[in-house]
């Protein structure tokens, strides 16, 4: 009887996993220009090599809907150097200046307003992937506060600021820096509830400015 009960529990668990689906981020083609530069970092994740993607983010089908589109309101920490705010939600992931929002150097952020509170399952951000550069202080947060002023109402779902250089008071980030490639950086948001998504960066190993190609948010 005990073996039957364990078998039944295992089958139930398998059924739950089987009912989940992979979030479809629709990666653009690779776009590498020139020879990738040597990157020095004490916090860089191991190189998986081009074309080897991260494990998929699996969710129940109701949480796999794309919440961002060309009508999503986008605000930024400073006025763009080049490009428009709408570029990060227009669905165009072409890695060139025609689809790139470029913000000044230093710590900057891009914020998406989903229009109402949602249960967020995943976020993916694409920066410039031309030479496999690494962006510093990449932080992704969710909140119902548009100013992100109340720390008790902010959930940080990704933070690779390992030396606290962002000075946001978050402590040392537990996540790794990564090479920019066509997969962007998908992040499991763990069904966090919120209306606003904010993504930080502080320049890259190639240049001080902050280049954003696209940001997608998924959930219910």
N, CA, C and O of each residue as an XYZ file, in Angstrom:
880
protein
N       0.831     -1.204      0.000
C       0.000      0.000      0.000
C       0.872      1.264      0.000
O       0.586      2.231     -0.706
N       1.949      1.234      0.813
C       2.842      2.389      0.887
C       3.478      2.672     -0.454
O       3.601      3.826     -0.863
N       3.897      1.582     -1.160
C       4.506      1.748     -2.470
C       3.514      2.342     -3.451
O       3.879      3.179     -4.276
N       2.258      1.915     -3.368
C       1.225      2.451     -4.257
C       0.993      3.934     -4.000
O       0.805      4.715     -4.933
N       1.008      4.316     -2.716
C       0.812      5.716     -2.362
C       1.953      6.568     -2.897
O       1.722      7.655     -3.427
N       3.203      6.076     -2.760
C       4.362      6.805     -3.265
C       4.315      6.921     -4.775
O       4.657      7.961     -5.338
N       3.887      5.838     -5.437
C       3.778      5.853     -6.886
C       2.728      6.871     -7.330
O       2.925      7.610     -8.295
N       1.600      6.892     -6.600
C       0.544      7.847     -6.921
C       1.011      9.275     -6.766
O       0.688     10.126     -7.594
N       1.778      9.558     -5.702
C       2.298     10.905     -5.469
C       3.263     11.298     -6.580
O       3.255     12.438     -7.045
N       4.100     10.340     -7.006
C       5.065     10.615     -8.069
C       4.354     10.926     -9.379
O       4.753     11.830    -10.113
N       3.293     10.167     -9.668
C       2.532     10.407    -10.897
C       1.855     11.767    -10.876
O       1.787     12.448    -11.899
N       1.355     12.164     -9.708
C       0.724     13.481     -9.575
C       1.734     14.585     -9.814
O       1.450     15.563    -10.506
N       2.937     14.420     -9.227
C       3.987     15.421     -9.408
C       4.379     15.528    -10.871
O       4.593     16.622    -11.394
N       4.471     14.345    -11.541
C       4.823     14.338    -12.957
C       3.759     15.054    -13.769
O       4.084     15.774    -14.713
N       2.501     14.869    -13.420
C       1.400     15.501    -14.144
C       1.470     17.014    -14.025
O       1.205     17.735    -14.987
N       1.834     17.496    -12.821
C       1.934     18.937    -12.615
C       3.026     19.530    -13.492
O       2.836     20.572    -14.118
N       4.185     18.849    -13.530
C       5.287     19.317    -14.360
C       4.894     19.284    -15.826
O       5.195     20.205    -16.586
N       4.206     18.194    -16.220
C       3.822     18.030    -17.613
C       2.850     19.112    -18.056
O       2.819     19.460    -19.237
N       2.062     19.648    -17.145
C       1.082     20.673    -17.480
C       1.720     22.040    -17.700
O       1.062     22.950    -18.204
N       2.986     22.200    -17.330
C       3.648     23.485    -17.480
C       4.186     23.668    -18.895
O       4.435     22.698    -19.612
N       4.358     24.915    -19.278
C       4.870     25.235    -20.606
C       6.080     26.151    -20.465
O       6.227     26.853    -19.464
N       6.936     26.136    -21.466
C       8.102     27.019    -21.472
C       7.695     28.390    -21.982
O       6.984     28.497    -22.981
N       8.139     29.434    -21.306
C       7.854     30.791    -21.773
C       8.596     31.033    -23.084
O       9.785     30.738    -23.204
N       7.880     31.571    -24.054
C       8.413     31.759    -25.393
C       8.958     33.176    -25.550
O       8.199     34.117    -25.783
N      10.280     33.325    -25.421
C      10.895     34.644    -25.519
C      11.219     35.052    -26.957
O      11.522     36.218    -27.209
N      11.161     34.117    -27.897
C      11.425     34.408    -29.315
C      12.766     35.137    -29.493
O      12.807     36.337    -29.766
N      13.839     34.395    -29.335
C      15.174     34.968    -29.472
C      15.447     35.402    -30.911
O      15.093     34.687    -31.849
N      16.067     36.555    -31.093
C      16.448     36.999    -32.438
C      17.684     36.242    -32.909
O      18.307     35.541    -32.111
N      18.058     36.363    -34.182
C      19.277     35.698    -34.662
C      20.508     36.287    -33.968
O      20.477     37.440    -33.538
N      21.586     35.513    -33.853
C      22.830     36.045    -33.280
C      23.347     37.207    -34.119
O      23.166     37.239    -35.336
N      23.989     38.157    -33.455
C      24.514     39.322    -34.173
C      25.844     39.705    -33.528
O      25.899     40.602    -32.687
N      26.896     39.030    -33.921
C      28.219     39.298    -33.373
C      29.030     40.069    -34.398
O      29.181     39.617    -35.534
N      29.553     41.220    -34.017
C      30.361     42.025    -34.926
C      31.784     42.091    -34.389
O      32.016     42.539    -33.266
N      32.731     41.641    -35.201
C      34.117     41.692    -34.768
C      34.459     40.564    -33.816
O      33.631     39.695    -33.540
N      35.675     40.584    -33.320
C      36.165     39.559    -32.401
C      35.712     39.873    -30.978
O      35.963     40.974    -30.487
N      35.046     38.925    -30.301
C      34.637     39.176    -28.913
C      35.835     39.564    -28.045
O      36.904     38.959    -28.129
N      35.631     40.583    -27.213
C      36.715     41.067    -26.371
C      36.905     40.182    -25.146
O      35.970     39.547    -24.659
N      38.143     40.162    -24.665
C      38.411     39.443    -23.426
C      37.739     40.196    -22.287
O      37.899     41.409    -22.148
N      36.995     39.472    -21.483
C      36.247     40.096    -20.395
C      36.822     39.643    -19.059
O      36.939     38.448    -18.786
N      37.174     40.613    -18.245
C      37.721     40.311    -16.928
C      36.704     40.700    -15.861
O      36.292     41.856    -15.761
N      36.321     39.737    -15.092
C      35.353     39.978    -14.027
C      35.441     38.855    -13.005
O      35.571     37.684    -13.362
N      35.367     39.222    -11.740
C      35.367     38.228    -10.665
C      33.981     37.624    -10.474
O      33.802     36.698     -9.682
N      32.993     38.159    -11.211
C      31.615     37.725    -10.985
C      30.954     37.227    -12.263
O      29.726     37.207    -12.353
N      31.752     36.825    -13.257
C      31.219     36.407    -14.547
C      30.842     34.929    -14.525
O      31.630     34.090    -14.089
N      29.629     34.611    -14.998
C      29.207     33.220    -15.040
C      30.037     32.447    -16.075
O      30.561     33.054    -17.010
N      30.166     31.134    -15.928
C      30.918     30.325    -16.900
C      30.337     30.487    -18.297
O      29.123     30.608    -18.462
N      31.207     30.489    -19.297
C      30.779     30.673    -20.678
C      30.178     29.372    -21.207
O      30.863     28.352    -21.283
N      28.890     29.411    -21.574
C      28.221     28.239    -22.131
C      28.490     28.092    -23.628
O      28.234     27.037    -24.210
N      29.008     29.154    -24.247
C      29.266     29.118    -25.675
C      28.047     29.589    -26.457
O      26.917     29.418    -26.000
N      28.261     30.180    -27.631
C      27.141     30.662    -28.458
C      26.179     29.534    -28.818
O      26.600     28.412    -29.097
N      24.895     29.841    -28.810
C      23.881     28.869    -29.205
C      23.456     27.913    -28.114
O      22.541     27.115    -28.317
N      24.099     27.975    -26.958
C      23.722     27.116    -25.837
C      22.929     27.957    -24.830
O      23.491     28.731    -24.054
N      21.614     27.777    -24.870
C      20.738     28.629    -24.088
C      20.537     28.126    -22.658
O      20.840     26.976    -22.339
N      20.033     28.988    -21.830
C      19.715     28.633    -20.448
C      18.520     27.678    -20.433
O      17.771     27.609    -21.407
N      18.340     26.946    -19.340
C      17.144     26.110    -19.230
C      15.888     26.966    -19.339
O      15.889     28.104    -18.867
N      14.824     26.459    -19.942
C      13.600     27.260    -20.091
C      12.950     27.554    -18.750
O      13.132     26.815    -17.783
N      12.203     28.624    -18.703
C      11.416     28.954    -17.516
C      10.040     28.334    -17.700
O       9.295     28.723    -18.599
N       9.703     27.375    -16.854
C       8.464     26.617    -16.984
C       7.395     27.169    -16.045
O       7.641     27.371    -14.856
N       6.215     27.409    -16.592
C       5.101     27.942    -15.799
C       3.809     27.273    -16.236
O       3.747     26.656    -17.299
N       2.797     27.396    -15.426
C       1.469     26.952    -15.852
C       1.007     27.854    -16.987
O       1.326     29.043    -16.991
N       0.270     27.322    -17.942
C      -0.095     28.082    -19.146
C      -0.698     29.459    -18.876
O      -0.466     30.389    -19.649
N      -1.456     29.609    -17.812
C      -2.098     30.891    -17.541
C      -1.100     31.992    -17.200
O      -1.440     33.174    -17.248
N       0.144     31.609    -16.852
C       1.158     32.604    -16.503
C       2.175     32.826    -17.634
O       3.212     33.457    -17.427
N       1.871     32.304    -18.824
C       2.817     32.386    -19.940
C       2.484     33.491    -20.935
O       3.096     33.564    -22.001
N       1.536     34.340    -20.608
C       1.126     35.392    -21.528
C       2.115     36.559    -21.513
O       2.583     36.976    -20.453
N       2.425     37.076    -22.694
C       3.273     38.264    -22.789
C       2.444     39.486    -22.402
O       1.390     39.741    -22.984
N       2.929     40.237    -21.414
C       2.180     41.379    -20.885
C       2.585     42.702    -21.523
O       1.835     43.675    -21.441
N       3.747     42.758    -22.152
C       4.232     43.988    -22.768
C       3.925     43.990    -24.256
O       3.910     42.945    -24.907
N       3.678     45.194    -24.785
C       3.463     45.370    -26.219
C       3.802     46.813    -26.578
O       4.269     47.573    -25.729
N       3.570     47.189    -27.829
C       3.973     48.514    -28.288
C       3.233     49.651    -27.589
O       3.632     50.811    -27.697
N       2.151     49.323    -26.868
C       1.399     50.356    -26.136
C       1.845     50.488    -24.683
O       1.360     51.366    -23.969
N       2.752     49.637    -24.236
C       3.237     49.707    -22.853
C       3.976     51.019    -22.630
O       4.844     51.393    -23.418
N       3.630     51.710    -21.562
C       4.273     52.993    -21.258
C       5.679     52.757    -20.716
O       5.880     51.949    -19.808
N       6.651     53.475    -21.286
C       8.049     53.324    -20.890
C       8.595     54.666    -20.413
O       8.440     55.681    -21.092
N       9.232     54.667    -19.251
C       9.911     55.862    -18.755
C      11.361     55.499    -18.446
O      11.694     54.326    -18.276
N      12.218     56.514    -18.375
C      13.641     56.269    -18.133
C      14.178     57.252    -17.103
O      13.573     58.290    -16.835
N      15.314     56.906    -16.538
C      15.925     57.738    -15.502
C      16.422     59.065    -16.056
O      16.401     60.078    -15.356
N      16.873     59.068    -17.317
C      17.304     60.288    -17.994
C      16.858     60.232    -19.440
O      16.504     59.172    -19.956
N      16.880     61.389    -20.088
C      16.499     61.444    -21.501
C      17.485     60.647    -22.343
O      18.684     60.624    -22.062
N      16.969     60.000    -23.371
C      17.798     59.156    -24.222
C      18.839     59.970    -24.992
O      18.599     61.105    -25.403
N      20.000     59.345    -25.171
C      21.029     59.918    -26.033
C      20.602     59.752    -27.483
O      20.642     60.699    -28.270
N      20.191     58.529    -27.827
C      19.629     58.224    -29.139
C      18.491     57.224    -28.964
O      18.416     56.524    -27.954
N      17.615     57.165    -29.951
C      16.512     56.216    -29.906
C      15.328     56.730    -29.112
O      15.398     57.789    -28.487
N      14.248     55.979    -29.140
C      13.020     56.330    -28.431
C      12.706     55.289    -27.356
O      13.102     54.128    -27.464
N      11.992     55.722    -26.321
C      11.599     54.799    -25.254
C      10.804     53.616    -25.801
O      10.932     52.492    -25.314
N       9.977     53.882    -26.823
C       9.125     52.834    -27.375
C       9.920     51.678    -27.982
O       9.379     50.588    -28.171
N      11.181     51.904    -28.283
C      11.985     50.857    -28.910
C      12.071     49.599    -28.052
O      12.200     48.499    -28.589
N      12.001     49.740    -26.725
C      12.207     48.571    -25.855
C      10.964     47.701    -25.728
O      11.010     46.656    -25.078
N       9.852     48.113    -26.339
C       8.628     47.301    -26.283
C       8.002     47.117    -27.663
O       6.859     46.670    -27.767
N       8.734     47.454    -28.719
C       8.144     47.393    -30.065
C       8.265     46.034    -30.735
O       7.794     45.853    -31.857
N       8.895     45.070    -30.055
C       9.026     43.730    -30.611
C      10.193     43.554    -31.562
O      10.472     42.437    -31.997
N      10.882     44.642    -31.892
C      12.027     44.590    -32.802
C      13.299     44.374    -31.992
O      13.737     45.265    -31.264
N      13.887     43.193    -32.119
C      15.091     42.854    -31.359
C      16.345     42.900    -32.221
O      17.371     42.317    -31.871
N      16.256     43.597    -33.349
C      17.415     43.768    -34.205
C      18.499     44.510    -33.442
O      18.248     45.571    -32.871
N      19.696     43.957    -33.433
C      20.770     44.533    -32.614
C      21.528     45.620    -33.369
O      22.713     45.469    -33.665
N      20.840     46.713    -33.677
C      21.516     47.863    -34.281
C      20.837     49.144    -33.803
O      19.860     49.092    -33.056
N      21.353     50.285    -34.233
C      20.886     51.568    -33.717
C      19.446     51.892    -34.112
O      18.828     52.767    -33.506
N      18.902     51.208    -35.110
C      17.530     51.491    -35.536
C      16.489     50.974    -34.551
O      15.317     51.341    -34.633
N      16.919     50.113    -33.610
C      15.977     49.573    -32.627
C      16.506     49.682    -31.209
O      16.038     48.986    -30.308
N      17.492     50.563    -31.011
C      18.188     50.643    -29.727
C      17.902     51.951    -28.998
O      18.011     53.036    -29.569
N      17.535     51.826    -27.728
C      17.421     52.977    -26.840
C      18.746     53.121    -26.108
O      19.184     52.198    -25.420
N      19.382     54.272    -26.254
C      20.675     54.488    -25.610
C      20.539     55.565    -24.540
O      20.156     56.700    -24.827
N      20.857     55.192    -23.307
C      20.832     56.117    -22.179
C      22.256     56.524    -21.822
O      23.199     55.814    -22.174
N      22.437     57.650    -21.131
C      23.790     58.098    -20.756
C      24.517     57.091    -19.876
O      23.941     56.084    -19.465
N      25.793     57.370    -19.588
C      26.589     56.520    -18.722
C      26.155     56.622    -17.271
O      25.294     57.430    -16.923
N      26.761     55.792    -16.428
C      26.373     55.758    -15.026
C      25.190     54.834    -14.822
O      24.709     54.215    -15.771
N      24.717     54.738    -13.584
C      23.568     53.888    -13.284
C      22.302     54.517    -13.853
O      21.946     55.636    -13.484
N      21.629     53.815    -14.738
C      20.395     54.275    -15.365
C      19.341     53.180    -15.274
O      19.652     52.014    -15.028
N      18.084     53.580    -15.479
C      17.027     52.565    -15.469
C      15.985     52.828    -16.551
O      15.773     53.955    -16.998
N      15.344     51.724    -16.950
C      14.187     51.743    -17.844
C      13.031     51.128    -17.070
O      13.181     50.077    -16.448
N      11.872     51.791    -17.110
C      10.728     51.315    -16.333
C       9.515     51.104    -17.228
O       9.191     51.944    -18.067
N       8.848     49.961    -17.033
C       7.649     49.622    -17.796
C       6.428     49.680    -16.887
O       6.456     49.182    -15.762
N       5.366     50.288    -17.380
C       4.099     50.357    -16.672
C       3.145     49.381    -17.341
O       2.741     49.586    -18.485
N       2.786     48.320    -16.630
C       1.914     47.288    -17.198
C       0.440     47.683    -17.162
O      -0.414     46.928    -17.628
N       0.134     48.856    -16.613
C      -1.237     49.356    -16.624
C      -2.073     48.937    -15.441
O      -3.039     49.620    -15.098
N      -1.736     47.854    -14.818
C      -2.444     47.345    -13.642
C      -1.555     46.290    -12.994
O      -0.568     45.850    -13.583
N      -1.911     45.892    -11.786
C      -1.136     44.854    -11.123
C      -1.316     43.520    -11.840
O      -2.434     43.138    -12.188
N      -0.222     42.825    -12.055
C      -0.239     41.496    -12.663
C       0.602     40.550    -11.813
O       1.417     40.985    -11.000
N       0.394     39.266    -12.010
C       1.274     38.270    -11.441
C       2.335     37.976    -12.481
O       2.038     37.412    -13.534
N       3.576     38.355    -12.192
C       4.653     38.324    -13.181
C       5.479     37.040    -13.023
O       5.981     36.734    -11.941
N       5.602     36.309    -14.115
C       6.324     35.036    -14.081
C       7.747     35.151    -14.598
O       8.620     34.398    -14.167
N       8.002     36.089    -15.523
C       9.343     36.182    -16.103
C       9.583     37.551    -16.720
O       8.656     38.236    -17.153
N      10.858     37.926    -16.746
C      11.308     39.159    -17.397
C      12.519     38.791    -18.256
O      13.352     37.980    -17.850
N      12.609     39.385    -19.433
C      13.804     39.180    -20.244
C      14.249     40.527    -20.802
O      13.437     41.280    -21.339
N      15.537     40.830    -20.674
C      16.080     42.085    -21.189
C      17.173     41.782    -22.199
O      18.013     40.906    -21.993
N      17.139     42.531    -23.298
C      18.176     42.448    -24.324
C      18.916     43.779    -24.385
O      18.314     44.821    -24.645
N      20.225     43.740    -24.144
C      21.085     44.888    -24.386
C      21.783     44.681    -25.725
O      21.498     43.719    -26.439
N      22.698     45.586    -26.059
C      23.482     45.450    -27.279
C      24.361     44.202    -27.189
O      25.146     44.067    -26.250
N      24.239     43.294    -28.152
C      24.986     42.032    -28.113
C      26.107     41.989    -29.144
O      26.660     40.920    -29.401
N      26.452     43.127    -29.739
C      27.386     43.154    -30.857
C      28.725     42.490    -30.609
O      29.247     41.825    -31.504
N      29.297     42.648    -29.427
C      30.626     42.080    -29.161
C      30.660     41.260    -27.868
O      31.704     41.136    -27.229
N      29.525     40.711    -27.501
C      29.414     39.897    -26.284
C      29.889     40.654    -25.047
O      30.549     40.091    -24.174
N      29.552     41.903    -24.988
C      29.922     42.724    -23.837
C      29.186     42.278    -22.573
O      28.218     41.520    -22.640
N      29.651     42.752    -21.443
C      29.008     42.468    -20.161
C      28.534     43.782    -19.561
O      29.319     44.718    -19.410
N      27.252     43.855    -19.218
C      26.716     45.046    -18.558
C      26.853     44.913    -17.051
O      26.661     43.841    -16.477
N      27.189     46.028    -16.432
C      27.401     46.065    -14.985
C      26.115     46.430    -14.250
O      25.239     47.104    -14.792
N      26.023     45.975    -13.018
C      24.925     46.340    -12.119
C      23.554     46.160    -12.768
O      22.715     47.059    -12.712
N      23.331     45.009    -13.376
C      22.017     44.709    -13.942
C      21.101     44.271    -12.799
O      21.344     43.263    -12.136
N      20.067     45.037    -12.593
C      19.129     44.794    -11.490
C      17.713     44.877    -12.044
O      17.386     45.819    -12.767
N      16.879     43.912    -11.717
C      15.485     43.903    -12.158
C      14.581     43.878    -10.934
O      14.731     43.033    -10.051
N      13.639     44.818    -10.897
C      12.756     44.940     -9.742
C      11.299     45.084    -10.173
O      10.995     45.533    -11.278
N      10.413     44.692     -9.268
C       8.967     44.773     -9.486
C       8.343     45.499     -8.306
O       8.734     45.287     -7.159
N       7.369     46.358     -8.592
C       6.713     47.098     -7.507
C       5.352     47.605     -7.977
O       5.066     47.643     -9.173
N       4.522     47.993     -7.014
C       3.286     48.718     -7.311
C       3.473     50.211     -7.100
O       2.548     50.996     -7.312
N       4.667     50.601     -6.682
C       5.014     52.001     -6.452
C       5.770     52.527     -7.676
O       6.882     52.068     -7.934
N       5.212     53.466     -8.436
C       5.872     53.945     -9.649
C       7.199     54.645     -9.385
O       8.027     54.754    -10.289
N       7.412     55.117     -8.171
C       8.658     55.802     -7.849
C       9.702     54.860     -7.243
O      10.851     55.254     -7.046
N       9.311     53.640     -6.953
C      10.206     52.663     -6.334
C      10.895     53.273     -5.104
O      12.089     53.077     -4.876
N      10.115     54.008     -4.331
C      10.660     54.710     -3.173
C      10.531     53.905     -1.886
O      11.360     54.031     -0.985
N       9.500     53.085     -1.799
C       9.251     52.307     -0.586
C       9.900     50.935     -0.742
O       9.401     50.090     -1.486
N      11.008     50.713     -0.046
C      11.749     49.459     -0.183
C      10.929     48.243      0.226
O      11.169     47.135     -0.254
N       9.956     48.454      1.118
C       9.126     47.339      1.564
C       8.147     46.884      0.482
O       7.553     45.811      0.587
N       7.980     47.712     -0.566
C       7.046     47.380     -1.643
C       7.778     47.035     -2.944
O       7.180     47.043     -4.020
N       9.068     46.736     -2.838
C       9.881     46.397     -4.004
C      10.364     44.954     -3.875
O      10.826     44.535     -2.814
N      10.250     44.201     -4.969
C      10.810     42.853     -5.018
C      11.911     42.830     -6.074
O      11.666     43.127     -7.243
N      13.112     42.479     -5.659
C      14.237     42.374     -6.575
C      14.336     40.928     -7.048
O      14.527     40.018     -6.242
N      14.204     40.719     -8.369
C      14.217     39.355     -8.906
C      15.547     39.008     -9.580
O      15.798     37.846     -9.899
N      16.402     40.022     -9.797
C      17.739     39.770    -10.342
C      18.643     40.910     -9.909
O      18.251     42.076     -9.942
N      19.872     40.559     -9.496
C      20.823     41.581     -9.058
C      22.239     41.027     -9.165
O      22.637     40.173     -8.373
N      23.009     41.519    -10.159
C      24.404     41.063    -10.264
C      25.400     42.147     -9.848
O      26.566     42.114    -10.240
N      24.927     43.106     -9.050
C      25.824     44.117     -8.480
C      26.559     43.494     -7.300
O      26.133     43.617     -6.151
N      27.672     42.824     -7.601
C      28.367     42.046     -6.577
C      29.224     42.887     -5.640
O      29.649     42.410     -4.588
N      29.484     44.160     -6.026
C      30.349     44.998     -5.186
C      29.623     46.232     -4.638
O      30.249     47.150     -4.109
N      28.289     46.238     -4.774
C      27.439     47.327     -4.260
C      27.769     48.679     -4.890
O      27.549     49.721     -4.274
N      28.291     48.664     -6.104
C      28.634     49.911     -6.789
C      27.405     50.698     -7.217
O      27.507     51.896     -7.480
N      26.237     50.045     -7.294
C      25.009     50.769     -7.667
C      24.555     51.720     -6.573
O      23.835     52.682     -6.837
N      24.982     51.446     -5.332
C      24.620     52.294     -4.187
C      23.094     52.403     -3.993
O      22.580     53.446     -3.589
N      22.394     51.314     -4.288
C      20.950     51.283     -4.085
C      20.570     50.720     -2.713
O      19.393     50.668     -2.357
N      21.580     50.303     -1.953
C      21.321     49.775     -0.619
C      20.739     48.373     -0.620
O      20.046     47.987      0.321
N      21.013     47.609     -1.667
C      20.465     46.263     -1.766
C      21.404     45.197     -1.222
O      21.029     44.029     -1.121
N      22.612     45.592     -0.873
C      23.605     44.613     -0.484
C      24.223     43.981     -1.720
O      23.902     44.370     -2.842
N      25.099     43.020     -1.526
C      25.766     42.369     -2.650
C      24.796     41.461     -3.391
O      24.168     40.581     -2.803
N      24.688     41.691     -4.683
C      23.772     40.895     -5.486
C      24.225     39.450     -5.614
O      25.420     39.195     -5.756
N      23.295     38.495     -5.568
C      23.657     37.076     -5.611
C      23.834     36.519     -7.020
O      24.289     35.387     -7.182
N      23.477     37.304     -8.048
C      23.497     36.789     -9.417
C      24.806     37.120    -10.126
O      25.568     37.984     -9.692
N      25.046     36.416    -11.221
C      26.290     36.554    -11.961
C      26.142     37.525    -13.141
O      25.061     37.687    -13.708
N      27.260     38.160    -13.487
C      27.306     38.911    -14.733
C      27.306     37.915    -15.889
O      27.647     36.747    -15.705
N      26.924     38.375    -17.072
C      26.766     37.462    -18.203
C      27.111     38.162    -19.507
O      27.028     39.386    -19.605
N      27.498     37.383    -20.506
C      27.803     37.915    -21.832
C      26.506     38.192    -22.586
O      25.586     37.375    -22.578
N      26.445     39.336    -23.228
C      25.261     39.679    -24.007
C      25.232     38.874    -25.301
O      26.138     38.964    -26.130
N      24.172     38.086    -25.454
C      23.953     37.317    -26.666
C      22.490     37.423    -27.073
O      21.717     38.137    -26.435
N      22.110     36.724    -28.121
C      20.761     36.893    -28.660
C      19.667     36.372    -27.731
O      18.494     36.680    -27.941
N      20.023     35.589    -26.710
C      19.008     35.122    -25.759
C      18.661     36.180    -24.718
O      17.727     35.992    -23.938
N      19.413     37.309    -24.693
C      19.172     38.306    -23.657
C      19.450     37.715    -22.284
O      20.321     36.860    -22.123
N      18.699     38.183    -21.301
C      18.814     37.580    -19.949
C      17.428     37.294    -19.411
O      16.810     38.160    -18.792
N      16.919     36.054    -19.646
C      15.626     35.668    -19.071
C      15.769     35.468    -17.567
O      16.757     34.905    -17.095
N      14.774     35.934    -16.823
C      14.807     35.835    -15.362
C      13.464     35.321    -14.855
O      12.410     35.811    -15.260
N      13.510     34.352    -13.984
C      12.309     33.825    -13.331
C      11.847     34.835    -12.281
O      12.550     35.084    -11.301
N      10.671     35.411    -12.488
C      10.146     36.414    -11.553
C       9.340     35.795    -10.420
O       8.877     36.505     -9.528
N       9.173     34.489    -10.448
C       8.583     33.729     -9.337
C       7.187     34.223     -8.950
O       6.854     34.307     -7.768
N       6.381     34.548     -9.954
C       4.983     34.920     -9.753
C       4.835     36.091     -8.782
O       3.962     36.096     -7.914
N       5.693     37.061     -8.947
C       5.646     38.266     -8.109
C       4.564     39.215     -8.629
O       4.435     39.427     -9.835
N       3.802     39.772     -7.716
C       2.732     40.692     -8.117
C       3.246     42.126     -8.181
O       3.993     42.569     -7.309
N       2.836     42.847     -9.226
C       3.234     44.240     -9.350
C       2.770     44.837    -10.659
O       2.388     44.121    -11.586
N       2.806     46.142    -10.724
C       2.405     46.878    -11.930
C       3.604     47.395    -12.705
O       3.559     47.497    -13.931
N       4.684     47.724    -11.988
C       5.842     48.359    -12.620
C       7.056     47.436    -12.580
O       7.318     46.764    -11.583
N       7.783     47.424    -13.684
C       9.028     46.671    -13.780
C      10.141     47.661    -14.104
O      10.042     48.428    -15.062
N      11.191     47.638    -13.305
C      12.321     48.555    -13.518
C      13.598     47.731    -13.708
O      13.880     46.810    -12.942
N      14.364     48.085    -14.751
C      15.620     47.389    -15.063
C      16.756     48.403    -15.049
O      16.725     49.398    -15.773
N      17.757     48.140    -14.220
C      18.932     49.013    -14.089
C      20.119     48.456    -14.867
O      20.187     47.260    -15.151
N      21.043     49.334    -15.203
C      22.372     48.936    -15.681
C      23.305     50.124    -15.500
O      22.855     51.257    -15.327
N      24.613     49.858    -15.542
C      25.604     50.918    -15.326
C      26.734     50.790    -16.344
O      27.900     50.631    -15.982
N      26.367     50.863    -17.625
C      27.376     50.753    -18.666
C      27.860     49.326    -18.843
O      27.397     48.408    -18.165
N      28.800     49.154    -19.766
C      29.283     47.808    -20.076
C      30.798     47.786    -20.187
O      31.465     48.810    -20.033
N      31.323     46.608    -20.455
C      32.759     46.460    -20.633
C      33.239     47.084    -21.940
O      34.443     47.198    -22.169
N      32.301     47.489    -22.797
C      32.675     48.084    -24.088
C      32.556     49.597    -24.124
O      33.316     50.266    -24.823
N      31.589     50.146    -23.363
C      31.378     51.590    -23.386
C      30.568     52.001    -22.160
O      29.888     51.169    -21.559
N      30.637     53.284    -21.785
C      29.954     53.726    -20.566
C      28.444     53.879    -20.713
O      27.729     53.841    -19.711
N      27.937     54.054    -21.947
C      26.500     54.262    -22.131
C      25.736     52.962    -21.913
O      26.325     51.884    -21.841
N      24.409     53.083    -21.810
C      23.536     51.942    -21.546
C      22.599     51.722    -22.731
O      21.711     52.535    -22.989
N      22.802     50.626    -23.443
C      22.013     50.332    -24.640
C      20.965     49.264    -24.348
O      21.292     48.175    -23.876
N      19.705     49.581    -24.629
C      18.607     48.642    -24.442
C      17.942     48.359    -25.788
O      17.577     49.282    -26.517
N      17.789     47.072    -26.108
C      17.121     46.661    -27.334
C      15.645     46.353    -27.074
O      14.767     46.848    -27.780
N      15.382     45.534    -26.058
C      14.007     45.105    -25.777
C      13.897     44.624    -24.340
O      14.852     44.097    -23.769
N      12.701     44.817    -23.759
C      12.380     44.231    -22.464
C      11.001     43.590    -22.583
O      10.043     44.246    -22.992
N      10.899     42.309    -22.225
C       9.619     41.614    -22.262
C       9.261     41.148    -20.847
O      10.122     40.738    -20.068
N       7.971     41.227    -20.548
C       7.458     40.768    -19.261
C       6.335     39.776    -19.536
O       5.479     40.010    -20.390
N       6.348     38.666    -18.805
C       5.326     37.634    -18.961
C       4.619     37.390    -17.637
O       5.186     37.614    -16.568
N       3.384     36.931    -17.715
C       2.637     36.620    -16.497
C       1.160     36.504    -16.765
O       0.731     36.162    -17.867
N       0.392     36.793    -15.742
C      -1.073     36.684    -15.826
C      -1.707     38.012    -15.467
O      -2.932     38.133    -15.476
